[in-house]
Amino acid sequence: MQKYVLRNKLNLFIENHGKIKDIKGSWQMGMMQYSCVLSSTIKNQNINPIKVEESIDIIKKNTGMFSNFRGYSLFYLSNLLSTKPDIENSFKSILSIYEKLKSIGFFNDTYLPFVATIIYENQDKMDAGKSIERTKYVYDFMKKHHRWLTSSDDYCRAALIAIHSKDLDYDLEYIEKSYNELSLKGFYKSNNLQSLSHIMALDTNKSEDSLNKVVRIRQLLEQNNCKIDGYGYPLIGALSLLECDEDKLVHQIKSVSDELREVHGLGNWGIGKNNRNMISAAIVASSYADCLNQESNVDAISSNIFVEIIIAIEIATMVAIIAATSAATN
């Protein structure tokens, strides 16, 4: 990977981190602001506070006071809609998908607007109706095999698998294989391991080497004092999908994390070390994806899928962190 690609990405993240504070009411975002900043950055977009505020007004105009679209998803979705030429019609399309998801049995909670957004953003790859049906099929499989671990925090990954899988049944069985084999390689059986196994369904190799690579990257991160734990397990899975030198990859993540630590709000007493390491890993991984796009021998679609994986992981992670923090406070 060219150094300038990573440097430009890091500078854009820092710039967007400053811009998001100009959005009216941004103090209400909490941890979700980092998902907004990161999603814009990995798509190489500049946050436009004026357009974000316009999007917020449109969402509020088209929803009731207690709508889930006014919860954790409000600022994330407003930021995404701010890049659309027709904000209102784009939102109405997402709202329509949301209603269809509810109608086939998805629980109406915080995560559902994000799922509707993922499906909307991928309509060029798969018809929304088909995506909804396949997402339900994937989620039901997860629920059947891990009844007590599976909940709405798995919705986003279920949608990703539904949209990008070429052979759903084969990939779903591989999820179970990954879960069991990684548990034998040092990952505790838990909701976090299940989330990691979901990402492995998107691995094109699906081999023992792939699972060993997950273990190696986790160990390298720990050895370099750049540990990613708990909610971040799926991100380790995403890193394992990259074809690159693992030592160099981890060194770059550590370097980015060290630099971000000096940015106000991103230190150990701000966002916290584990969360900053996850953001750093996402920045580095998306930089590799940008480089893949520039290589003629690599399918650019693979890079785009990878970016979507990172965004979905960050959404689920930040919402989970917010929910856990709120529960602890209460």
Secondary structure, DSSP 4 states (H G I P E B T S, - for coil): --HHHHHHHHHHHHHHHHHGGGSTTGGG-TTHHHHHHHHHHHTT----HHHHHHHHHHHHHTS-TT-GGGTTHHHHHHHHHTTSSSHHHHHHHHHHHHHHHHHTT---STTHHHHHHHHHHTTTTS-HHHHHHHHHHHHHHHHHH-TTT-SGGGHHHHHHHHHH-SSHHHHHHHHHHHHHHHHHTTPPSSHHHHHHHHHHTT-SS-SHHHHHHHHHHHHHHHHTT----GGGHHHHHHHHTS-S-HHHHHHHHHHHHHHHTTSTT-STTTT-HHHHHHHHHHHHHHHHHHHHHH-TTS-HHHHHHHHHHHHHHHHHHHHHHHHHHHHHH-
